[in-house]
């Protein structure tokens, strides 16, 4: 597996872990997930252009 694929898998797992499903994180909203989503989009674009 390439470094890009491993990074993509780790970012997806972080996004699932950042979902506000617990009572203590419900007030955070979707801000952690949206930040990781932006990183995920950047990594996917870099993978598609061949720069990663």
C-alpha positions as CSV (number, residue, x, y, z in Angstrom):
1,X,0.0,0.0,0.0
2,X,1.2,3.5,-0.8
3,X,1.6,6.3,1.7
4,X,-1.4,8.1,0.1
5,X,-3.7,5.1,0.7
6,X,-2.6,4.7,4.3
7,X,-3.2,8.5,4.8
8,X,-6.6,8.3,3.2
9,X,-7.6,5.4,5.5
10,X,-6.4,7.2,8.6
11,X,-8.3,10.4,7.7
12,X,-11.5,8.4,7.2
13,X,-11.1,6.7,10.6
14,X,-10.5,10.1,12.2
15,X,-13.7,11.5,10.6
16,X,-15.7,8.6,12.0
17,X,-14.1,9.1,15.4
18,X,-14.9,12.8,15.4
19,X,-18.6,12.4,14.9
20,X,-20.5,14.1,17.8
21,X,-22.3,10.9,19.1
22,X,-21.2,11.1,22.7
23,X,-23.0,13.4,25.2
24,X,-19.8,15.3,26.0
25,X,-19.1,16.1,22.4
26,X,-22.6,17.0,21.3
27,X,-22.0,20.7,21.9
28,X,-19.0,20.7,19.5
29,X,-21.3,20.2,16.5
30,X,-19.8,19.0,13.2
31,X,-16.7,21.3,13.4
32,X,-14.2,18.5,13.9
33,X,-15.6,16.4,11.1
34,X,-15.7,19.3,8.7
35,X,-12.1,20.1,9.4
36,X,-11.1,16.5,8.7
37,X,-13.3,16.5,5.7
38,X,-11.3,19.4,4.2
39,X,-8.1,17.5,4.8
40,X,-9.6,14.4,3.2
41,X,-10.6,16.4,0.1
42,X,-7.1,17.8,-0.2
43,X,-5.5,14.4,0.1
44,X,-7.9,12.9,-2.5
45,X,-7.1,15.8,-4.9
46,X,-3.4,15.3,-4.4
47,X,-3.8,11.5,-5.0
48,X,-5.7,12.1,-8.2
49,X,-3.1,14.6,-9.5
50,X,-0.3,12.2,-8.6
51,X,1.5,14.6,-6.3
52,X,1.3,12.4,-3.2
